[in-house]
Amino acid sequence: MERLILLACVASTWFMAGLIWFVQIVHYPLFTRVGIAEFEDYHAAHTRLTTWVVLGPMIVELTSAAALVVRPPAGSGPLLPWLGLAAAAICWVSTVWIQVPLHQRLAGGHDPVSVGRLVRSNVVRTLAWTVHALIVLIMIGRVTWSN
């Protein structure tokens, strides 16, 4: 069972890590290229569609990371699951307390200051998801090579 949980964590974390790099390098910076008249509709569509893409994987990542703390796979040790859960928690805290409020501001219309803050603050999530992706990769390597 621990291996299935680890695989779910690996898949969801790597999905989110890849997605957040795309968002950080391409998607968020392109907010500045959307015309003022089109921005509200564009941002509303962005928010609605992005929620469909990220909510499931984020829930799977967080719950599987927590499950790995409770039942770490043989060979992974106790520290890596805790570090992974901490990285996942950082992503959720940053999303809820920083990115969501910035998106709420942007829902009211084009705001270059908020877009800039969104791009800069998203570095935290980008780094946390990258770190978590590396942690679960190490964990799966340890589990694979310990047998």
TAMO-V213107 format. One record per residue. N is the residue number from 1. RES is the residue in one letter. D_LAST is the distance of its C-alpha to the last C-alpha in Angstrom with 1 decimal. Layout:
N,RES,D_LAST ; N,RES,D_LAST
This chain:
1,M,15.6 ; 2,E,14.1 ; 3,R,12.3 ; 4,L,15.8 ; 5,I,17.5 ; 6,L,15.4 ; 7,L,16.3 ; 8,A,19.8 ; 9,C,20.0 ; 10,V,18.8 ; 11,A,21.3 ; 12,S,24.1 ; 13,T,23.8 ; 14,W,23.7 ; 15,F,26.6 ; 16,M,28.5 ; 17,A,27.8 ; 18,G,29.2 ; 19,L,32.0 ; 20,I,33.1 ; 21,W,33.3 ; 22,F,35.6 ; 23,V,37.6 ; 24,Q,37.9 ; 25,I,39.0 ; 26,V,40.8 ; 27,H,41.7 ; 28,Y,43.0 ; 29,P,45.0 ; 30,L,46.7 ; 31,F,48.1 ; 32,T,50.8 ; 33,R,51.8 ; 34,V,52.6 ; 35,G,56.4 ; 36,I,57.8 ; 37,A,59.3 ; 38,E,56.1 ; 39,F,53.7 ; 40,E,53.9 ; 41,D,53.2 ; 42,Y,50.4 ; 43,H,48.8 ; 44,A,49.1 ; 45,A,47.4 ; 46,H,44.7 ; 47,T,44.0 ; 48,R,44.1 ; 49,L,41.9 ; 50,T,39.3 ; 51,T,38.9 ; 52,W,37.9 ; 53,V,35.3 ; 54,V,33.7 ; 55,L,34.1 ; 56,G,31.4 ; 57,P,28.6 ; 58,M,29.7 ; 59,I,29.6 ; 60,V,26.1 ; 61,E,24.9 ; 62,L,26.5 ; 63,T,25.6 ; 64,S,21.9 ; 65,A,21.9 ; 66,A,23.6 ; 67,A,21.3 ; 68,L,18.3 ; 69,V,20.4 ; 70,V,21.0 ; 71,R,17.5 ; 72,P,15.0 ; 73,P,11.5 ; 74,A,9.0 ; 75,G,8.5 ; 76,S,11.6 ; 77,G,14.2 ; 78,P,17.6 ; 79,L,19.6 ; 80,L,18.2 ; 81,P,18.9 ; 82,W,22.3 ; 83,L,23.1 ; 84,G,22.2 ; 85,L,24.4 ; 86,A,27.1 ; 87,A,27.1 ; 88,A,27.4 ; 89,A,30.2 ; 90,I,32.0 ; 91,C,32.1 ; 92,W,33.6 ; 93,V,36.1 ; 94,S,37.2 ; 95,T,37.6 ; 96,V,39.6 ; 97,W,41.7 ; 98,I,42.2 ; 99,Q,41.6 ; 100,V,43.1 ; 101,P,46.3 ; 102,L,46.7 ; 103,H,46.3 ; 104,Q,48.9 ; 105,R,51.3 ; 106,L,50.7 ; 107,A,51.5 ; 108,G,55.0 ; 109,G,55.4 ; 110,H,54.7 ; 111,D,54.1 ; 112,P,53.1 ; 113,V,52.4 ; 114,S,49.9 ; 115,V,48.2 ; 116,G,47.9 ; 117,R,46.5 ; 118,L,44.0 ; 119,V,42.7 ; 120,R,42.6 ; 121,S,41.0 ; 122,N,38.3 ; 123,V,36.8 ; 124,V,35.3 ; 125,R,33.4 ; 126,T,32.5 ; 127,L,31.0 ; 128,A,29.2 ; 129,W,27.6 ; 130,T,26.6 ; 131,V,25.0 ; 132,H,23.2 ; 133,A,22.0 ; 134,L,20.6 ; 135,I,19.0 ; 136,V,17.2 ; 137,L,16.2 ; 138,I,14.7 ; 139,M,12.9 ; 140,I,11.4 ; 141,G,10.4 ; 142,R,8.8 ; 143,V,6.9 ; 144,T,6.1 ; 145,W,5.4 ; 146,S,3.8 ; 147,N,0.0
